[in-house]
């Protein structure tokens, strides 16, 4: 499975349009405000589809969503280069957002449960760290190839290469194994299904699924899980940590070309300086497995150190400072993987993709907020100052993680099952 995962992770990010799509929008006559509205539309699509797609992945087949998503991305990129206009760009971002939502939660859940089935759940951090690293390598490779491909064939050539990568990614996803026997899509812990209903024996080992009853139940499932999270504080804390770690630096990534240009770099040198940042992100992914051994205190230290590096690098207003920004992004990437590991370790039962998607929903909501805040601050301060201000939330998160009282590594299965049964019976009364 890991070979399939690594190939999927590489092809998913090997999109030559990534470093030039902003230029495509500008060359089509879009203003900065219109381009920003496309970013917001992209994130809002994820907000609307994140949890439903996760619930769907728990009710039917995760592999199905993993090969459907890249096909939507291919259609979106084709629209961009064939019909370069605002509405075509908007439609492409909706398709791209849907692609991300379908894969978010489904991929993590499939990988974790397949490793757990093989008795190798403890390898999850290393495996996903390597997968993320390959994704960053793909971004750097696409950035390096985009220049000569664009010089040879313009936007159509870059778009065609991006569509081909999406099609190959979809073909790779078909090769994922999928063996699971969920009790129901509605339980995040314990052994009983949500709502106290029957379940448990209807496994899925393909692209088919559970029947119409499970599909109809998925909207209620997500709402029931949200209500049940209040009773499972360790799981709630792990879930909230994901957007706290992931969202801000993920949004800042869209503005790194502007930060680099502000240092006085020529436009032709911007992609190469951006590769410095992505090298840091790649290193963070590769070190995530080793960082897992640092525990809660280590995670807090990584977040605090990365925040200080981000502020220092951004405020230097020099090209040398971009290396510190890359170091910071590497720390944030390692913390992102570790936050995902903590979440997966706290989830039990058949709703893994749904809960992971709820965390993704939180990330999208915070990302939209960061876009708005950046737009306001960016009109008043240099980009370096705005980047430094955006480091402050990470210092707060580091303090919260470091001060949280250490608990036992995990409650006994019996205690978790008892708590889950109380939550399940409560959801049954509410339903």
Secondary structure, 3 states (H helix, E strand, C coil): CHHHHHHHHHHHHCCCCCCCHHHHHHHCCCCHHHHHHHHHHHHHHHHHHHHHHHHHHHHCCHHHHHHHHHHHHHHHHHHHHHCCCHHHHHHHHHHHHHHHHHHCCHHHHHHHHHHHHCCCHHHHHHHHHHHHHHHHHHHHHHHHHHHHHHHHHHHHHHHHHHHHHHHHHHHHHCCCCCCECCCCCCCCCCCCCHHHCCCCCCCECCCCCCCHHHHHHHHHHHHHHHHHHCCCHHHHHHHHHHHHHHHHHHHHHHHHHHHHHHCCCCHHHHHHHHHHHHHHHHHHHHCHHHHHHHHHHHHHHHHHHHHHHHHHHHHCCCCCHHHHHHHHHHHHHHHHHHHHHHHHHHCCCCCHHHHHHHHHHHHHHHHHHHHHHHHHHHCCCCHHHHHHHHCHHHHHHHHHHHHCCCCCCCCCHHHHHHHHHHHHHHHHHHC
